[in-house]
Structure formats: structure tokens, C-alpha cells
């Protein structure tokens, strides 16, 4: 019996082909928006999370409050200094501190000029090991910097492709009008900061940019990673006391990887909720469209309903036929919308990655999401068709045939 109702509903939808497709349009636009944007959002979340994967859970960062745009610490009004470094180093629970410099410098190669991030590599072997291990730095070609290196640099993979003639190990590049030998090219990492950085010894960077008692970032490795939050609070207290600041007036930040990642995840979750809200409006419009179509169908098929009742059809039979029709409109719209949504997501990812020159933004395909979206569209269709179906089922056979 249900099978017969299903084929009857399909036949009715085919009979009103153009109207059915226009009704489905409202549904699949909403589903396409949900699937594409959430899939891209999940991919974006993975990409952003990857930027924090370079930070170890036993290390925290200290930097002064900044203004403007640029790499960490490069645009602050007042830099960190050796005094701050010693203060952080003496906080209970801190094992090793590593001062870091991150600046933007003019880079020339093969008569082409670019501006790139330049970061320092300390001259202390223990500090070097901390930097390399925490950032998971490995070379694709050549080697990493050592304590004794001078006038040498290691470059990120993306920098190799920035110039019309690719940079190779052993070649010379000019940074701020000074020649440096490229001794290594880093393996591509999950962080675009690593892929687009030039690493050079600290003395070279200080001499190159006339840097004296300035530090952009202080990396502090704690003795016990389970107490990193306690150590972070202790550093904040010491810096506030040293600078005579009250709580809430801090001109610096002490951040753990967990805090940074949690903040980013919260922002991305809010964005996803906004996206779902916008798409829900489209689904609501689609539901109204289904309801309108089904009401129109009831009016057009009043005589048909009367004849069906006259030959023995009951109210529940009429109700079921119309609910199947409205459910099919939602289901077909959901399936088409899910397919189009994935296509849009992959298209947007392709365009974004080509524009950025990296594969940082991938599409995260979630089958639970796709199935949920399709089932939701089915439910929207059934709910939207409920009132017209009830109206159709309550028609009197005699009145329906006479109309």
C-alpha cells in the first residue's frame, strides 16, 4: 500500500514538474549553504588549528601589547628587553627562556624584490634545540642552522616559489643589502608562518636591523606542563608588579597554546552558528514554498480527492499521500543541495588555495553533516506539508466531487 502511495506521489510531482522544481529550489539553496559553509568552516578550523600545532603544550609566549599589523612583537610601542627576560626566567616553574626576534625585511633574488618575515635562531645550543623541536623544523634540502653559522640562512618552502627563478641551496640572497647563503630549505609545515619565514642567526639579524636591547617574543618552557597555567599567572603577576600595573591594565600578554587555541575555536564556532542561522532563513523560505505548493495542489486536486474518497480512500490515506509528496520535495531538495554544497565548498577551496599559493584550506567532508542536512530537509518538507495534508484529508467526498 505504501509503495502505491509513493508512486502516486512521484507521479503527481512529475505532473507539476516546473512548479515542483521551483519549490525544491528554496530547499536546496538552504541545504547547499549549510553544507558548503560548514564544510569550509570545518576545513578553516583545521587550518587554523594547524597554525597552533607548532606550539608545544609545555611552552608559553610573552609579548608586549601591539599596535597595527605585522608579525608578533614587530609593531609594539615598547619592546620587551633583557630585564623582562631575566624576570621571566626567575619565575618559579620556568625551566628555559628563549628570546625571539621576528621582523619584516627586504629580500632580493635574481633582481626581484620581496618583503618577508625574518626570524632569529639563538646562538645557544639548548635554545636552538627548543626552537627546532617545538616548531617541528626539518629541512627538505640542505641543513638547519648551527651555533657557529654566520652569514647563512634557512628559508621556508613558500619563499622558494615566490621568485620567478627558484631559490636553491647554495645560492645567495640579498637581505637588507647584505648577502646571505641559503644552506637549507624547510619542509612544508602546517603553519604558513613557517612556510614563509627566513631563519638567520641572532647576531646577524641584530646587526642587519640595528637591534640592541629589544625582544619581540619570549618563549618560556615550563618544568611541568601540567602546571603551565599556574606558571603563566605567576609571570603575569611578576610583570604587573615590575611595571606597577593593576589587573586589567596589562600592556603585555602571557598566552598558553591551550588559551590561544580555545579563543580561536570559540570564534570559529560563533561563525558556524551565524552561518547556520543564515541558512536556516533560506530553509524557512523553502518550507513556506512547499506549504504554498501543497495548498495549491489541494485546491487543484479537490475533485480527485473526492473521487478517491468515493471509492473507499480514508482520511489517513489522503493525509499520507500528501505528506509523502511534501516529504519528497524536501528530500530531493536536500540531496541536490548537499551535492551542490560540496561542489561549492571544493570550488571555493580551490580558488582560495590558488590565490594564497598554498593548500592550507581544505574541505572537511562530514558524512554525519550531509546525512543530517538531508534528513532535516525531509523533516522540513513533511512539517510544511502537514497542514495542507490535513486540509485535504478532511474534505467531504460529496463536496469535493461537486467543486
C-alpha positions as a Markdown table, in Angstrom:
| # | Residue | x | y | z |
|---|---|---|---|---|
| 1 | Unk | 0.0 | 0.0 | 0.0 |
| 2 | Unk | 2.8 | 2.5 | 1.0 |
| 3 | Unk | 4.6 | 1.6 | -2.3 |
| 4 | Unk | 1.5 | 2.6 | -4.3 |
| 5 | Unk | 1.2 | 5.8 | -2.3 |
| 6 | Unk | 4.8 | 6.6 | -3.1 |
| 7 | Unk | 4.5 | 6.0 | -6.8 |
| 8 | Unk | 1.3 | 8.1 | -6.9 |
| 9 | Unk | 3.1 | 10.9 | -5.1 |
| 10 | Unk | 6.0 | 10.7 | -7.5 |
| 11 | Unk | 3.6 | 10.8 | -10.5 |
| 12 | Unk | 1.9 | 13.9 | -9.0 |
| 13 | Unk | 5.2 | 15.7 | -8.6 |
| 14 | Unk | 6.2 | 14.9 | -12.2 |
| 15 | Unk | 2.9 | 16.1 | -13.5 |
| 16 | Unk | 3.6 | 19.5 | -11.9 |
| 17 | Unk | 7.3 | 19.4 | -13.0 |
| 18 | Unk | 8.2 | 23.1 | -13.2 |
| 19 | Unk | 6.3 | 24.0 | -10.0 |
| 20 | Unk | 7.9 | 21.1 | -8.1 |
| 21 | Unk | 11.4 | 22.2 | -9.2 |
| 22 | Unk | 10.8 | 25.8 | -8.2 |
| 23 | Unk | 9.6 | 24.6 | -4.8 |
| 24 | Unk | 12.7 | 22.4 | -4.4 |
| 25 | Unk | 14.9 | 25.4 | -5.3 |
| 26 | Unk | 14.2 | 27.1 | -2.0 |
| 27 | Unk | 15.2 | 23.9 | -0.1 |
| 28 | Unk | 18.4 | 23.1 | -1.9 |
| 29 | Unk | 19.7 | 26.6 | -1.7 |
| 30 | Unk | 19.4 | 26.4 | 2.1 |
| 31 | Unk | 21.0 | 23.0 | 2.3 |
| 32 | Unk | 23.7 | 23.9 | -0.2 |
| 33 | Unk | 24.6 | 26.9 | 2.0 |
| 34 | Unk | 24.7 | 24.8 | 5.2 |
| 35 | Unk | 26.8 | 22.0 | 3.7 |
| 36 | Unk | 29.2 | 24.3 | 1.8 |
| 37 | Unk | 29.8 | 26.8 | 4.5 |
| 38 | Unk | 30.1 | 24.3 | 7.4 |
| 39 | Unk | 32.4 | 22.1 | 5.4 |
| 40 | Unk | 34.6 | 25.1 | 4.6 |
| 41 | Unk | 34.3 | 26.2 | 8.2 |
| 42 | Unk | 35.5 | 22.8 | 9.4 |
| 43 | Unk | 38.4 | 23.0 | 6.9 |
| 44 | Unk | 39.2 | 26.5 | 8.1 |
| 45 | Unk | 39.1 | 25.3 | 11.7 |
| 46 | Unk | 41.6 | 22.5 | 10.9 |
| 47 | Unk | 43.8 | 25.0 | 9.0 |
| 48 | Unk | 43.8 | 27.5 | 11.9 |
| 49 | Unk | 44.4 | 24.7 | 14.4 |
| 50 | Unk | 47.4 | 23.7 | 12.3 |
| 51 | Unk | 48.9 | 27.1 | 12.9 |
| 52 | Unk | 48.9 | 26.3 | 16.7 |
| 53 | Unk | 50.2 | 22.8 | 16.2 |
| 54 | Unk | 53.7 | 24.3 | 16.1 |
| 55 | Unk | 53.4 | 25.3 | 19.7 |
| 56 | Unk | 54.2 | 22.7 | 22.4 |
| 57 | Unk | 52.0 | 22.3 | 25.4 |
| 58 | Unk | 54.9 | 22.9 | 27.8 |
| 59 | Unk | 55.7 | 26.4 | 26.3 |
| 60 | Unk | 54.1 | 29.8 | 26.7 |
| 61 | Unk | 54.7 | 33.1 | 25.0 |
| 62 | Unk | 55.2 | 36.5 | 26.4 |
| 63 | Unk | 54.9 | 39.7 | 24.4 |
| 64 | Unk | 54.0 | 43.3 | 24.8 |
| 65 | Unk | 50.7 | 44.7 | 23.6 |
| 66 | Unk | 51.0 | 45.6 | 20.0 |
| 67 | Unk | 49.5 | 48.2 | 17.6 |
| 68 | Unk | 49.0 | 47.8 | 13.9 |
| 69 | Unk | 49.7 | 44.8 | 11.8 |
| 70 | Unk | 52.8 | 42.7 | 11.4 |
| 71 | Unk | 54.5 | 39.7 | 12.9 |
| 72 | Unk | 54.3 | 39.2 | 16.7 |
| 73 | Unk | 56.1 | 41.9 | 18.6 |
| 74 | Unk | 57.2 | 43.9 | 15.5 |
| 75 | Unk | 54.8 | 46.7 | 15.8 |
| 76 | Unk | 54.6 | 47.2 | 19.6 |
| 77 | Unk | 55.1 | 50.7 | 21.1 |
| 78 | Unk | 57.6 | 49.4 | 23.6 |
| 79 | Unk | 59.6 | 46.2 | 23.1 |
| 80 | Unk | 60.4 | 43.5 | 25.6 |
| 81 | Unk | 64.0 | 43.7 | 26.8 |
| 82 | Unk | 66.7 | 41.7 | 28.7 |
| 83 | Unk | 65.3 | 42.9 | 32.0 |
| 84 | Unk | 61.9 | 41.3 | 31.2 |
| 85 | Unk | 63.8 | 38.2 | 30.0 |
| 86 | Unk | 65.6 | 37.8 | 33.3 |
| 87 | Unk | 62.4 | 38.4 | 35.2 |
| 88 | Unk | 60.5 | 35.7 | 33.4 |
| 89 | Unk | 63.5 | 33.4 | 33.7 |
| 90 | Unk | 63.4 | 33.7 | 37.5 |
| 91 | Unk | 59.7 | 32.8 | 37.9 |
| 92 | Unk | 59.2 | 29.6 | 39.7 |
| 93 | Unk | 58.3 | 26.8 | 37.4 |
| 94 | Unk | 60.1 | 28.2 | 34.3 |
| 95 | Unk | 62.8 | 25.9 | 33.0 |
| 96 | Unk | 64.3 | 27.7 | 30.0 |
| 97 | Unk | 63.5 | 31.1 | 28.3 |
| 98 | Unk | 64.2 | 31.8 | 24.7 |
| 99 | Unk | 64.2 | 35.4 | 23.3 |
| 100 | Unk | 62.9 | 35.7 | 19.8 |
| 101 | Unk | 63.1 | 38.4 | 17.1 |
| 102 | Unk | 60.6 | 38.4 | 14.3 |
| 103 | Unk | 60.8 | 41.2 | 11.8 |
| 104 | Unk | 59.9 | 42.1 | 8.1 |
| 105 | Unk | 62.9 | 42.6 | 5.8 |
| 106 | Unk | 63.6 | 43.4 | 2.2 |
| 107 | Unk | 64.7 | 40.3 | 0.3 |
| 108 | Unk | 66.2 | 40.4 | -3.2 |
| 109 | Unk | 67.0 | 37.5 | -5.5 |
| 110 | Unk | 67.6 | 37.4 | -9.3 |
| 111 | Unk | 66.8 | 41.1 | -9.4 |
| 112 | Unk | 63.4 | 40.6 | -7.8 |
| 113 | Unk | 62.4 | 42.4 | -4.6 |
| 114 | Unk | 60.1 | 40.9 | -2.0 |
| 115 | Unk | 59.3 | 41.6 | 1.7 |
| 116 | Unk | 59.4 | 38.5 | 4.0 |
| 117 | Unk | 59.3 | 37.6 | 7.7 |
| 118 | Unk | 62.8 | 37.1 | 9.1 |
| 119 | Unk | 63.2 | 35.3 | 12.5 |
| 120 | Unk | 66.3 | 34.6 | 14.5 |
| 121 | Unk | 67.8 | 31.4 | 15.6 |
| 122 | Unk | 69.6 | 31.7 | 19.0 |
| 123 | Unk | 73.3 | 31.0 | 19.4 |
| 124 | Unk | 72.8 | 28.7 | 22.4 |
| 125 | Unk | 72.6 | 25.0 | 21.6 |
| 126 | Unk | 69.9 | 24.3 | 24.2 |
| 127 | Unk | 67.7 | 27.2 | 23.0 |
| 128 | Unk | 68.2 | 26.1 | 19.4 |
| 129 | Unk | 67.0 | 22.6 | 20.2 |
| 130 | Unk | 63.9 | 24.0 | 21.9 |
| 131 | Unk | 63.1 | 26.1 | 18.8 |
| 132 | Unk | 63.6 | 23.3 | 16.4 |
| 133 | Unk | 61.7 | 20.7 | 18.4 |
| 134 | Unk | 58.8 | 23.0 | 19.3 |
| 135 | Unk | 58.3 | 24.1 | 15.7 |
| 136 | Unk | 59.0 | 20.7 | 14.3 |
| 137 | Unk | 61.5 | 22.2 | 11.9 |
| 138 | Unk | 63.1 | 19.9 | 9.3 |
| 139 | Unk | 64.8 | 20.6 | 6.0 |
| 140 | Unk | 63.7 | 19.3 | 2.6 |
| 141 | Unk | 67.1 | 20.3 | 1.2 |
| 142 | Unk | 70.3 | 21.2 | 3.0 |
| 143 | Unk | 70.5 | 21.6 | 6.8 |
| 144 | Unk | 69.3 | 23.7 | 9.7 |
| 145 | Unk | 71.4 | 26.5 | 11.3 |
| 146 | Unk | 74.0 | 25.7 | 13.9 |
| 147 | Unk | 75.7 | 27.8 | 16.6 |
| 148 | Unk | 78.7 | 28.5 | 14.6 |
| 149 | Unk | 76.9 | 29.7 | 11.4 |
| 150 | Unk | 77.3 | 33.3 | 10.2 |
| 151 | Unk | 76.0 | 34.9 | 7.0 |
| 152 | Unk | 73.8 | 31.9 | 6.4 |
| 153 | Unk | 70.0 | 31.4 | 6.3 |
| 154 | Unk | 67.4 | 28.7 | 6.1 |
| 155 | Unk | 64.2 | 29.6 | 4.1 |
| 156 | Unk | 60.6 | 28.4 | 4.1 |
| 157 | Unk | 59.3 | 26.3 | 1.3 |
| 158 | Unk | 56.9 | 29.0 | 0.0 |
| 159 | Unk | 59.7 | 31.5 | -0.4 |
| 160 | Unk | 61.4 | 29.2 | -2.9 |
| 161 | Unk | 58.4 | 29.6 | -5.3 |
| 162 | Unk | 57.9 | 33.4 | -4.8 |
| 163 | Unk | 60.6 | 34.3 | -7.2 |
| 164 | Unk | 60.5 | 33.6 | -10.9 |
| 165 | Unk | 63.7 | 31.7 | -10.6 |
| 166 | Unk | 63.5 | 29.2 | -7.7 |
| 167 | Unk | 66.0 | 29.6 | -4.9 |
| 168 | Unk | 68.3 | 26.6 | -4.4 |
| 169 | Unk | 70.6 | 25.5 | -1.6 |
| 170 | Unk | 74.0 | 27.2 | -2.0 |
| 171 | Unk | 72.6 | 30.3 | -3.8 |
| 172 | Unk | 72.9 | 33.8 | -2.4 |
| 173 | Unk | 70.0 | 36.0 | -1.5 |
| 174 | Unk | 70.3 | 39.7 | -0.5 |
| 175 | Unk | 68.5 | 40.7 | 2.7 |
| 176 | Unk | 68.6 | 44.4 | 3.5 |
| 177 | Unk | 71.5 | 44.8 | 1.0 |
| 178 | Unk | 73.6 | 42.1 | 2.7 |
| 179 | Unk | 74.4 | 38.8 | 1.0 |
| 180 | Unk | 73.4 | 35.5 | 2.8 |
| 181 | Unk | 74.0 | 32.0 | 1.7 |
| 182 | Unk | 71.0 | 29.7 | 1.7 |
| 183 | Unk | 72.1 | 26.5 | 3.4 |
| 184 | Unk | 68.6 | 24.9 | 3.9 |
| 185 | Unk | 65.0 | 24.8 | 2.6 |
| 186 | Unk | 62.4 | 23.8 | 5.2 |
| 187 | Unk | 59.9 | 21.0 | 4.7 |
| 188 | Unk | 56.4 | 22.3 | 4.2 |
| 189 | Unk | 54.6 | 22.6 | 7.5 |
| 190 | Unk | 51.0 | 23.1 | 8.7 |
| 191 | Unk | 51.8 | 26.7 | 9.6 |
| 192 | Unk | 52.0 | 29.3 | 6.8 |
| 193 | Unk | 54.3 | 31.3 | 9.2 |
| 194 | Unk | 56.9 | 28.6 | 9.0 |
| 195 | Unk | 56.5 | 28.2 | 5.2 |
| 196 | Unk | 57.1 | 31.9 | 4.6 |
| 197 | Unk | 59.9 | 32.6 | 7.1 |
| 198 | Unk | 63.6 | 33.2 | 6.7 |
| 199 | Unk | 65.7 | 32.0 | 9.6 |
| 200 | Unk | 69.1 | 33.5 | 10.4 |
| 201 | Unk | 71.4 | 33.6 | 13.4 |
| 202 | Unk | 70.5 | 36.1 | 16.1 |
| 203 | Unk | 73.8 | 38.2 | 15.8 |
| 204 | Unk | 73.3 | 38.5 | 12.1 |
| 205 | Unk | 69.7 | 39.7 | 12.4 |
| 206 | Unk | 70.6 | 42.2 | 15.2 |
| 207 | Unk | 73.4 | 43.6 | 13.1 |
| 208 | Unk | 71.3 | 43.7 | 10.0 |
| 209 | Unk | 68.5 | 45.7 | 11.5 |
| 210 | Unk | 70.5 | 47.6 | 14.2 |
| 211 | Unk | 68.7 | 45.9 | 17.0 |
| 212 | Unk | 70.1 | 46.3 | 20.5 |
| 213 | Unk | 68.2 | 45.6 | 23.7 |
| 214 | Unk | 64.9 | 44.5 | 22.1 |
| 215 | Unk | 63.0 | 41.3 | 22.2 |
| 216 | Unk | 59.8 | 40.6 | 20.2 |
| 217 | Unk | 58.7 | 37.4 | 21.9 |
| 218 | Unk | 59.9 | 35.4 | 25.0 |
| 219 | Unk | 59.3 | 31.7 | 24.8 |
| 220 | Unk | 59.2 | 30.1 | 28.2 |
| 221 | Unk | 59.5 | 26.4 | 28.6 |
| 222 | Unk | 58.0 | 25.2 | 31.9 |
| 223 | Unk | 59.3 | 22.4 | 34.1 |
| 224 | Unk | 55.9 | 20.7 | 34.4 |
| 225 | Unk | 53.4 | 21.1 | 31.5 |
| 226 | Unk | 50.5 | 20.3 | 33.9 |
| 227 | Unk | 51.2 | 23.5 | 35.8 |
| 228 | Unk | 51.6 | 25.8 | 32.7 |
| 229 | Unk | 48.5 | 27.8 | 33.7 |
| 230 | Unk | 49.9 | 28.4 | 37.2 |
| 231 | Unk | 53.3 | 29.5 | 35.7 |
| 232 | Unk | 51.5 | 31.8 | 33.3 |
| 233 | Unk | 49.7 | 33.5 | 36.2 |
| 234 | Unk | 52.9 | 33.9 | 38.1 |
| 235 | Unk | 54.6 | 35.5 | 35.1 |
| 236 | Unk | 51.7 | 37.9 | 34.8 |
| 237 | Unk | 51.9 | 38.8 | 38.5 |
| 238 | Unk | 55.6 | 39.5 | 38.3 |
| 239 | Unk | 55.3 | 41.6 | 35.2 |
| 240 | Unk | 52.4 | 43.6 | 36.7 |
| 241 | Unk | 54.4 | 44.2 | 39.9 |
| 242 | Unk | 57.6 | 45.1 | 37.9 |
| 243 | Unk | 55.6 | 47.6 | 35.8 |
| 244 | Unk | 53.4 | 48.8 | 38.6 |
| 245 | Unk | 50.2 | 47.9 | 36.8 |
| 246 | Unk | 46.8 | 46.9 | 38.2 |
| 247 | Unk | 44.8 | 43.9 | 37.0 |
| 248 | Unk | 43.2 | 44.8 | 33.7 |
| 249 | Unk | 45.8 | 47.4 | 32.8 |
| 250 | Unk | 48.4 | 45.0 | 31.4 |
| 251 | Unk | 50.4 | 46.3 | 28.5 |
| 252 | Unk | 51.7 | 42.7 | 27.8 |
| 253 | Unk | 50.2 | 39.3 | 27.2 |
| 254 | Unk | 51.1 | 35.9 | 28.5 |
| 255 | Unk | 49.5 | 33.2 | 26.5 |
| 256 | Unk | 49.5 | 29.4 | 26.6 |
| 257 | Unk | 48.8 | 27.3 | 23.5 |
| 258 | Unk | 45.6 | 26.0 | 25.1 |
| 259 | Unk | 44.3 | 29.5 | 25.6 |
| 260 | Unk | 45.1 | 30.6 | 22.1 |
| 261 | Unk | 43.5 | 27.6 | 20.5 |
| 262 | Unk | 40.5 | 27.9 | 22.7 |
| 263 | Unk | 39.9 | 31.5 | 21.7 |
| 264 | Unk | 40.2 | 30.7 | 18.0 |
| 265 | Unk | 37.8 | 27.7 | 18.3 |
| 266 | Unk | 35.3 | 29.9 | 20.1 |
| 267 | Unk | 35.4 | 32.4 | 17.3 |
| 268 | Unk | 35.1 | 29.8 | 14.6 |
| 269 | Unk | 32.1 | 28.1 | 16.4 |
| 270 | Unk | 30.4 | 31.5 | 16.6 |
| 271 | Unk | 30.9 | 31.9 | 12.8 |
| 272 | Unk | 29.5 | 28.5 | 12.2 |
| 273 | Unk | 26.4 | 29.4 | 14.3 |
| 274 | Unk | 25.9 | 32.5 | 12.3 |
| 275 | Unk | 26.2 | 30.6 | 9.0 |
| 276 | Unk | 23.7 | 28.0 | 10.2 |
| 277 | Unk | 21.3 | 30.9 | 11.2 |
| 278 | Unk | 21.6 | 32.5 | 7.8 |
| 279 | Unk | 21.0 | 29.1 | 6.0 |
| 280 | Unk | 18.0 | 28.4 | 8.3 |
| 281 | Unk | 16.3 | 31.5 | 7.0 |
| 282 | Unk | 16.6 | 30.1 | 3.5 |
| 283 | Unk | 15.2 | 26.7 | 4.7 |
| 284 | Unk | 12.3 | 28.6 | 6.3 |
| 285 | Unk | 11.6 | 30.3 | 3.0 |
| 286 | Unk | 11.8 | 26.9 | 1.3 |
| 287 | Unk | 9.4 | 25.4 | 3.8 |
| 288 | Unk | 6.9 | 28.2 | 3.1 |
| 289 | Unk | 7.3 | 27.4 | -0.6 |
| 290 | Unk | 6.5 | 23.7 | 0.0 |
| 291 | Unk | 3.4 | 24.7 | 2.1 |
| 292 | Unk | 2.2 | 27.0 | -0.7 |
| 293 | Unk | 2.7 | 24.4 | -3.3 |
| 294 | Unk | 0.8 | 21.8 | -1.3 |
| 295 | Unk | -2.1 | 24.1 | -0.6 |
| 296 | Unk | -2.3 | 24.9 | -4.3 |
| 297 | Unk | -2.2 | 21.2 | -5.0 |
| 298 | Unk | -5.1 | 20.5 | -2.7 |
| 299 | Unk | -7.2 | 23.2 | -4.5 |
| 300 | Unk | -6.3 | 21.8 | -7.9 |
| 301 | Unk | -7.0 | 18.2 | -6.9 |
| 302 | Unk | -10.2 | 18.6 | -4.9 |
| 303 | Unk | -12.2 | 16.7 | -7.4 |
| 304 | Unk | -9.6 | 13.9 | -7.5 |
| 305 | Unk | -9.6 | 13.7 | -3.7 |
| 306 | Unk | -13.4 | 13.4 | -3.8 |
| 307 | Unk | -13.3 | 10.5 | -6.2 |
| 308 | Unk | -10.6 | 8.7 | -4.2 |
| 309 | Unk | -12.8 | 9.0 | -1.1 |
| 310 | Unk | -15.9 | 7.8 | -3.0 |
| 311 | Unk | -14.1 | 4.6 | -4.0 |
| 312 | Unk | -13.0 | 3.9 | -0.4 |
| 313 | Unk | -10.0 | 6.0 | 0.4 |
| 314 | Unk | -10.0 | 7.1 | 4.1 |
| 315 | Unk | -8.7 | 10.3 | 5.6 |
| 316 | Unk | -5.4 | 8.7 | 6.7 |
| 317 | Unk | -4.8 | 7.6 | 3.1 |
| 318 | Unk | -5.3 | 11.1 | 1.7 |
| 319 | Unk | -3.1 | 12.5 | 4.5 |
| 320 | Unk | -0.3 | 10.0 | 3.8 |
| 321 | Unk | -0.3 | 10.7 | 0.1 |
| 322 | Unk | 0.1 | 14.5 | 0.6 |
| 323 | Unk | 2.7 | 14.0 | 3.3 |
| 324 | Unk | 4.8 | 11.7 | 1.1 |
| 325 | Unk | 4.6 | 14.4 | -1.7 |
| 326 | Unk | 5.8 | 17.2 | 0.6 |
| 327 | Unk | 8.5 | 14.9 | 2.1 |
| 328 | Unk | 9.8 | 14.0 | -1.3 |
| 329 | Unk | 10.1 | 17.7 | -2.2 |
| 330 | Unk | 12.2 | 18.3 | 0.9 |
| 331 | Unk | 14.2 | 15.1 | 0.4 |
| 332 | Unk | 15.0 | 15.8 | -3.2 |
| 333 | Unk | 15.9 | 19.4 | -2.4 |
| 334 | Unk | 18.2 | 18.1 | 0.4 |
| 335 | Unk | 20.0 | 15.6 | -1.7 |
| 336 | Unk | 20.6 | 18.1 | -4.6 |
| 337 | Unk | 21.5 | 20.8 | -2.1 |
| 338 | Unk | 24.1 | 18.6 | -0.3 |
| 339 | Unk | 25.7 | 17.7 | -3.7 |
| 340 | Unk | 25.8 | 21.4 | -4.8 |
| 341 | Unk | 27.0 | 22.4 | -1.4 |
| 342 | Unk | 30.0 | 20.1 | -1.5 |
| 343 | Unk | 30.7 | 21.3 | -5.1 |
| 344 | Unk | 30.7 | 24.9 | -4.0 |
| 345 | Unk | 32.9 | 24.1 | -1.0 |
| 346 | Unk | 35.6 | 22.4 | -3.2 |
| 347 | Unk | 35.4 | 25.2 | -5.7 |
| 348 | Unk | 35.9 | 27.9 | -3.1 |
| 349 | Unk | 38.7 | 25.9 | -1.5 |
| 350 | Unk | 40.4 | 25.5 | -4.9 |
| 351 | Unk | 40.1 | 29.3 | -5.7 |
| 352 | Unk | 41.3 | 30.2 | -2.2 |
| 353 | Unk | 44.3 | 27.9 | -2.3 |
| 354 | Unk | 45.3 | 29.1 | -5.7 |
| 355 | Unk | 45.1 | 32.7 | -4.6 |
| 356 | Unk | 47.1 | 32.0 | -1.4 |
| 357 | Unk | 49.6 | 29.8 | -3.2 |
| 358 | Unk | 49.2 | 27.0 | -0.6 |
| 359 | Unk | 46.9 | 24.1 | 0.2 |
| 360 | Unk | 46.1 | 25.5 | 3.7 |
| 361 | Unk | 42.3 | 25.5 | 3.2 |
| 362 | Unk | 40.9 | 22.0 | 2.7 |
| 363 | Unk | 37.2 | 20.9 | 2.7 |
| 364 | Unk | 36.3 | 18.7 | 5.6 |
| 365 | Unk | 33.7 | 16.3 | 4.4 |
| 366 | Unk | 31.4 | 15.2 | 7.2 |
| 367 | Unk | 29.0 | 12.4 | 6.3 |
| 368 | Unk | 27.0 | 12.9 | 9.5 |
| 369 | Unk | 26.6 | 16.5 | 8.5 |
| 370 | Unk | 25.5 | 15.6 | 5.0 |
| 371 | Unk | 23.0 | 12.9 | 6.2 |
| 372 | Unk | 21.7 | 15.3 | 8.9 |
| 373 | Unk | 21.2 | 18.0 | 6.4 |
| 374 | Unk | 19.2 | 15.7 | 4.1 |
| 375 | Unk | 17.1 | 14.3 | 6.9 |
| 376 | Unk | 16.5 | 17.8 | 8.1 |
| 377 | Unk | 15.2 | 18.9 | 4.7 |
| 378 | Unk | 13.0 | 15.8 | 4.7 |
| 379 | Unk | 11.5 | 16.9 | 8.1 |
| 380 | Unk | 11.1 | 20.4 | 6.8 |
| 381 | Unk | 9.2 | 19.1 | 3.8 |
| 382 | Unk | 6.9 | 16.9 | 6.0 |
| 383 | Unk | 6.2 | 19.6 | 8.5 |
| 384 | Unk | 5.5 | 22.1 | 5.8 |
| 385 | Unk | 3.0 | 19.7 | 4.1 |
| 386 | Unk | 1.2 | 18.7 | 7.3 |
| 387 | Unk | -1.4 | 21.4 | 7.3 |
| 388 | Unk | -2.3 | 21.2 | 3.6 |
| 389 | Unk | -2.4 | 17.4 | 4.0 |
| 390 | Unk | -4.8 | 17.7 | 7.0 |
| 391 | Unk | -7.0 | 20.1 | 5.0 |
| 392 | Unk | -7.1 | 17.6 | 2.1 |
| 393 | Unk | -7.9 | 14.6 | 4.3 |
| 394 | Unk | -10.9 | 16.4 | 5.9 |
| 395 | Unk | -12.6 | 17.2 | 2.6 |
| 396 | Unk | -16.0 | 15.7 | 2.2 |
| 397 | Unk | -16.3 | 13.3 | -0.7 |
| 398 | Unk | -19.6 | 14.8 | -2.0 |
| 399 | Unk | -18.5 | 18.4 | -1.7 |
| 400 | Unk | -15.1 | 17.6 | -3.3 |
| 401 | Unk | -16.7 | 16.0 | -6.3 |
| 402 | Unk | -19.2 | 18.9 | -6.8 |
| 403 | Unk | -16.5 | 21.5 | -6.6 |
